[in-house]
Amino acid sequence: MAAAVTAPPYAAGAPRRRLLAARPLGRGAALAPAARTSSSSVTGPRRGSWEDVARRRSGRTEVASVDDDEACELVSGADLVIGGDVDEGDGVRAYLLKAVKNNNGTGVLLLSDVFGFEDSATRDFAYRVACHGYNVLVPDLFRGSPWKKAEKDGFDAWLAGHAPERVSGDIDACTNWLVDEFTAAGVSRKLGIIGFCYGGGRLVETLARDGGGGGGAYSAGVCFYGSRMDASLAPRLAAPVLFVCGDGDPLCGVETVRALEARARGARAAVYAGRGHGFAHRPQSLEDDGDAEDAFALMRGWLHDHLLA
């Protein structure tokens, strides 16, 4: 059984209203020199909000009434190009969501599933994380060519077109940007990383690389049902990771999650009975919705404890 992870009181839902136009980003509107930006308006998540949200405490579920508007007054968004020129194959497109009213100065890298950084489910989740004070960077891991089919026909050939070395290089470029923008500049001493599915597998690899030279950039990770995870990398992970999955997920075996939990320093696992792949950011039922809220609470508590406390 995984060790309990307790979330602080929180507001899980985001307001269902169109937000104001994005404000300038950065400290005094300044971003790291390697990034170019353009601002855009940000719309709240499409899923229904909850007036009562569940939070786990001592193995039990309690209900707390919250005011969503108090949790998220405004989130600004901007498109970035990091590390060079996209047309020349050197730059990485990314999207930055930034809390405006309650910004805690902490950067979080969010690695998407195969549907890419522009997918609405990924953007919605990143928006919710930003609502709680974080600056969330979502990179284009697939250089403008995400998976777009509902079926798996042709998937292996598509995936082969995204060389692991190129993807890891893009992730490292985004990590360096976050370090320059938030850590080295003295805005925050800690960074977090979140990954879904494909991005969860890349999270494990990223934290293994991050720990290779000592003094890694990241202080916490949250991996949602990572696919193609290499459990042998567990001892090298540079930061404690919360692994979230369902026991009915064919793409993220519970045995792999348990192996990572057992061998990675400070790792914890939350395995949800009856849940399948993608339930936390792509819920398909009321049961998925309930566990998605609980998983969001665990994630928020994990980030708070390791990045802010």
C-alpha positions in Angstrom: 0.0 0.0 0.0 1.3 3.4 -1.0 2.1 5.9 1.8 -0.6 8.4 2.3 -0.2 11.8 0.6 -2.3 14.5 2.1 -3.4 17.7 0.2 -3.9 21.0 2.0 -7.4 22.6 1.7 -7.8 23.7 -1.9 -10.1 24.8 -4.6 -10.2 22.2 -7.4 -12.5 23.7 -10.0 -11.7 26.7 -12.2 -14.3 29.4 -13.0 -16.4 28.8 -16.1 -16.1 32.3 -17.5 -14.0 33.8 -20.2 -11.1 35.5 -18.7 -9.7 38.9 -19.5 -6.9 39.3 -22.1 -3.5 38.1 -21.0 -1.2 40.6 -19.3 2.5 40.9 -20.0 4.6 38.1 -18.6 7.7 37.9 -16.5 9.2 40.2 -14.0 8.5 43.6 -15.3 7.2 41.9 -18.5 10.8 40.6 -19.2 11.4 37.0 -20.3 14.7 35.2 -20.8 16.4 36.3 -24.0 16.2 32.9 -25.6 12.4 33.1 -25.8 10.0 35.0 -28.0 6.4 35.5 -26.9 3.0 36.5 -28.0 0.1 37.0 -25.6 -3.3 35.5 -25.8 -6.5 35.3 -23.9 -7.1 32.2 -21.8 -10.4 30.4 -21.4 -11.2 28.3 -18.3 -11.5 24.5 -18.5 -14.5 23.0 -20.3 -15.4 20.4 -17.8 -18.1 21.1 -15.2 -17.0 22.7 -11.9 -17.6 21.4 -8.4 -18.9 23.5 -5.5 -17.8 20.7 -3.2 -14.5 18.9 -3.7 -13.0 15.9 -2.0 -9.7 15.9 -0.2 -8.0 12.9 1.3 -7.1 12.9 5.0 -5.9 9.9 7.0 -7.3 7.5 4.4 -10.7 9.1 4.5 -12.5 11.4 2.1 -13.9 14.7 3.4 -15.8 17.4 1.7 -14.9 21.1 1.8 -16.9 23.9 0.3 -14.8 26.3 -1.7 -15.2 29.5 -3.8 -13.6 28.9 -7.2 -13.3 32.6 -7.9 -11.1 33.1 -4.8 -8.7 30.4 -6.1 -8.3 31.9 -9.6 -9.0 35.5 -10.5 -6.9 35.5 -13.7 -4.4 33.5 -15.6 -2.3 35.0 -18.4 -1.1 33.0 -21.4 1.6 33.5 -23.9 3.1 31.5 -26.8 6.9 31.1 -26.6 9.8 30.0 -28.8 12.6 28.6 -26.8 16.2 28.0 -27.9 16.3 29.2 -31.5 14.3 29.5 -34.7 11.5 27.0 -35.2 11.7 27.3 -39.0 15.3 26.2 -38.9 14.6 23.3 -36.6 16.3 24.8 -33.6 13.6 26.3 -31.5 10.9 24.7 -29.3 7.4 26.1 -29.4 5.8 26.2 -25.9 2.8 27.8 -24.1 3.2 29.5 -20.7 0.3 29.9 -18.3 1.0 32.2 -15.5 -1.0 33.0 -12.3 -1.5 36.7 -12.1 -3.2 37.4 -8.7 -1.7 34.6 -6.6 1.6 33.9 -8.3 4.0 31.9 -6.0 7.0 32.4 -8.4 7.4 28.7 -8.9 7.9 27.2 -12.4 6.4 23.8 -13.5 7.2 22.0 -16.7 4.2 20.0 -18.0 4.9 17.2 -20.5 1.8 16.3 -22.6 0.5 13.0 -23.9 0.7 12.1 -27.5 -2.0 14.6 -28.5 0.3 17.5 -27.9 0.6 20.8 -26.2 -2.3 22.4 -28.0 -4.8 19.7 -27.0 -7.7 21.2 -25.0 -7.5 18.6 -22.2 -3.8 19.4 -21.6 -4.4 23.1 -21.8 -7.3 22.8 -19.3 -5.2 20.9 -16.8 -2.3 23.3 -17.1 -4.8 26.2 -16.6 -6.0 24.6 -13.3 -2.4 24.2 -12.1 -1.7 27.8 -12.9 -4.9 28.8 -11.0 -3.1 27.7 -7.8 -0.2 30.1 -8.2 2.2 28.3 -10.5 3.9 29.3 -13.8 3.2 26.3 -16.1 5.3 25.8 -19.2 3.9 23.3 -21.8 6.3 22.5 -24.6 5.5 21.2 -28.1 7.2 17.8 -27.8 6.2 16.8 -31.3 7.4 19.8 -33.3 3.9 20.5 -34.7 3.0 16.9 -35.5 1.1 15.3 -32.6 -0.9 12.2 -32.8 -4.4 13.0 -34.1 -6.2 9.6 -34.6 -8.5 7.9 -32.2 -7.3 4.4 -33.3 -3.8 3.0 -33.0 -3.3 2.3 -36.7 0.0 3.8 -37.7 1.0 4.9 -34.2 4.3 3.1 -34.1 5.4 4.6 -37.3 4.3 8.1 -36.1 6.2 7.6 -32.8 9.3 6.5 -34.7 9.4 9.8 -36.4 10.0 11.6 -33.0 13.5 10.6 -32.1 14.0 10.2 -28.4 17.3 12.2 -28.6 15.5 15.2 -30.2 12.6 15.1 -27.7 15.0 14.9 -24.7 17.0 17.8 -26.1 13.8 19.9 -26.4 12.8 19.0 -22.8 16.3 20.0 -21.6 16.1 23.3 -23.5 12.8 24.0 -21.7 14.4 23.0 -18.3 17.3 25.4 -18.9 14.8 28.2 -19.8 12.9 27.6 -16.5 16.1 27.6 -14.6 17.1 30.9 -16.2 13.7 32.5 -15.8 12.8 31.4 -12.3 15.7 29.8 -10.4 18.8 31.6 -11.5 17.0 34.9 -11.4 16.1 34.4 -7.8 12.3 34.2 -8.3 12.1 30.7 -7.0 14.6 28.1 -5.7 12.6 25.1 -6.8 11.0 23.8 -10.0 8.4 21.0 -10.5 7.6 18.7 -13.4 4.3 17.0 -14.4 3.8 14.4 -17.1 0.9 12.6 -18.7 1.1 9.2 -20.5 3.9 9.7 -23.1 5.0 12.7 -21.1 5.0 10.7 -17.9 7.6 8.3 -19.5 9.7 11.3 -20.5 9.4 12.7 -17.0 11.1 9.6 -15.6 13.9 9.9 -18.2 14.2 13.7 -17.5 14.6 13.3 -13.8 17.2 10.5 -14.4 19.2 12.8 -16.5 18.7 15.6 -14.0 20.2 13.5 -11.3 23.2 12.4 -13.3 25.3 15.5 -12.4 24.0 16.1 -8.9 22.1 19.2 -7.8 19.3 18.7 -10.3 17.0 21.4 -11.5 13.8 19.8 -10.3 12.6 19.3 -6.7 9.4 17.4 -7.3 7.6 15.4 -10.0 4.0 14.1 -10.6 3.7 11.3 -13.2 0.2 10.5 -14.4 0.0 7.0 -15.9 3.3 7.2 -17.7 3.7 5.0 -20.7 6.9 3.2 -21.7 8.5 4.0 -18.3 11.9 2.4 -17.6 11.8 1.2 -14.0 15.6 0.6 -14.0 16.0 4.4 -13.9 14.3 4.6 -10.5 17.5 4.9 -8.4 18.7 7.8 -10.5 15.6 10.0 -10.2 16.7 13.4 -9.0 13.5 14.4 -7.2 10.7 12.6 -5.3 7.9 11.6 -7.7 4.2 11.0 -7.1 3.0 8.2 -9.5 -0.7 8.2 -10.3 -2.4 5.4 -12.3 -5.4 3.2 -12.5 -5.4 -0.5 -12.0 -7.2 -1.0 -15.3 -4.7 0.8 -17.5 -3.1 -1.3 -20.2 -0.5 1.3 -21.0 0.8 1.8 -17.5 1.2 -1.4 -15.6 0.8 -1.3 -11.8 3.8 -3.5 -11.4 6.0 -0.9 -13.1 4.6 1.8 -10.9 5.2 -0.2 -7.8 8.7 -1.0 -8.9 9.4 2.7 -9.4 7.9 3.5 -6.0 10.0 1.0 -4.2 13.3 1.9 -5.8 13.1 5.7 -6.3 14.0 8.0 -3.4 11.0 9.5 -1.8 8.5 8.2 -4.4 4.9 7.5 -3.6 2.2 5.7 -5.7 -1.6 6.3 -5.8 -3.3 3.5 -7.7 -7.1 4.0 -8.3 -9.3 0.9 -8.5 -11.2 0.6 -11.7 -9.7 3.5 -13.5 -8.2 3.3 -16.9 -5.7 5.4 -19.0 -6.1 9.1 -18.9 -8.8 9.4 -16.2 -7.2 12.3 -14.4 -7.1 14.7 -17.4 -9.6 13.0 -19.7 -12.3 11.7 -17.5 -15.0 9.7 -19.3 -17.5 9.1 -16.5 -18.8 10.4 -13.2 -16.6 7.9 -11.5 -13.6 9.2 -13.4 -14.5 12.7 -12.4 -14.5 11.9 -8.7 -11.1 10.2 -8.9 -9.7 12.9 -11.2 -10.5 15.4 -8.5 -8.9 13.3 -5.8 -5.8 12.9 -8.0 -5.6 16.6 -8.5 -5.8 17.1 -4.8 -2.9 14.7 -4.2 -0.9 16.4 -6.9 -1.5 19.8 -5.4 -0.5 18.6 -2.0 2.6 17.0 -3.4 3.7 20.1 -5.2 3.0 22.3 -2.2 4.9 20.1 0.2 8.0 19.8 -2.0 8.1 23.2 -3.8 6.5 25.7 -1.4 6.6 24.4 2.2 
